[in-house]
């Protein structure tokens, strides 16, 4: 069934497995993937929100996704109506990943089947569920966990107080991912959840720079000099980091902040390998980031 659908199964230890997802607790041991695994090399940002979204919310999601794509980011979402659909549409040309609650041959809602096919052409459609599996209500929190795990940061555009998007945001925060929210009118129930996230400390988003400025240090970019940004690390040309590579990076770090560029030169590793090792340390709570693209190892670690 997988071959007939143009899909394949990727195990957690294989090179095509999404590198950011691999660094969550208990990643799916096997992922069904349809499309181009090269999209997983793009720094990933999730955009989620209400199914019954307002026109303003849909416009914002599409604009954010388009702007992120132009700046070299991949966009993650869940193929649902409303905000998810707008996020995928906005980043269709640059690379987006749809996470399904059912099998890859069971896109939901059915009206998004054509969009799903379009996503697979330039990006990827993924699921941890077997082929033929029709999504049930209890499968969507599992899908939301993968959306959070696939991303470095998660943006909630519109969400009511009991929205599934808030589950995604809580999961993302628990994984050490950055959580963002677009503010909305207090008179609109669809904005209550996003506004609540902002009260709880989520980063406010009104434009793409609010997202990229926060994520840039995680991927070795300098902000805000957008015209002098380095290209994002090319994961496709780098071998996965091994234990020896990790030791070299950890041994080069200490309590004194060092520049990431200096770390790359000193270890002589591929920038993408250094990025992934630093991300692993960051998600494990072992790394501290400083202004000027500098990092240090937290005291007592090593």
Phi, psi and omega in degrees: 000320181297312182297320180296329180271003181072028182244170177211164178255133182241124180275158188300334181270358185274153183300328182280356178290135182304122187296325180288321179297325180300336185266010173269162175292132178052061177295154177304125182296333181221132182236128173278128185232129173237123180125210187252113182294347179299337180296335180290348178281343179283140175302122191266135175233129178269142173233121182224166178170198189292144172287319179268052187291154174284164177299322179295320179295317179297317179298318180295316181297316181295319180293314179300314181297317180296316180293320177298317179300318180295333181269008173093018179259151170267148182247128181252137173200186191245013175068007180288170175296165173078236186299316180302312180301315180298320180296316178296317181297321182292336184243016184300322184280340186252343178126111179223154180238125176258129178255122184261149176275339177249194178293162181298338179267011181232060180298140181226130000285158183301332181295343180263016181299318179294319177299319179301317178296320179295322178298318183294338181290319183246340181236226182209151172243130185229156176200150173263000182267154181288160176300144180087353183282118177274130186295136175248167183304321184286351180277341185289323173300326176295318176299318181297326178296321179290320176303313179296317182292332181284346191248154170276331178210153183232128181253124174261120183269308173219139179199131175285175185299328182248027183289146174297337178296330178289329173297315178301318181295318179296318178297316180298314179298321179293336178271000182084011176281158176283141180242128181237157176212143176267124182290154179219175181294134176298343180274351181258114181303335180290347180260353187300318181292316179295318178297324176296321176299320179296321176298327182274003174110006176295154179281129182286136181236122171237350179203167186298329181299332178296329179277310186293326179297322180285325184274335184311315180297334180287339185241016175075024176258152175261138175234154006257016183287081188298329184283348181246016181296140171290158173295146177297151180306137181271093183295328186297332183265001183249138174288150177302142179293140177251182184299324178297318178296319180296319179298320181298320180289314181298320180293332180279346181264159176197194182290342179272127181299138176232152179288143179297322177300317179296323180296318178297315181294320183292316183278341182060028176266161175296139180308323180294325177293316179297317179303313183292322179294317178296322178296318177300315180296320181296313181293335178274001180074022184256354186242141173243135180255144185232162177303156178076022177064038178251153180222157174215159176272137181293145182305141179086356179255156176149000000 
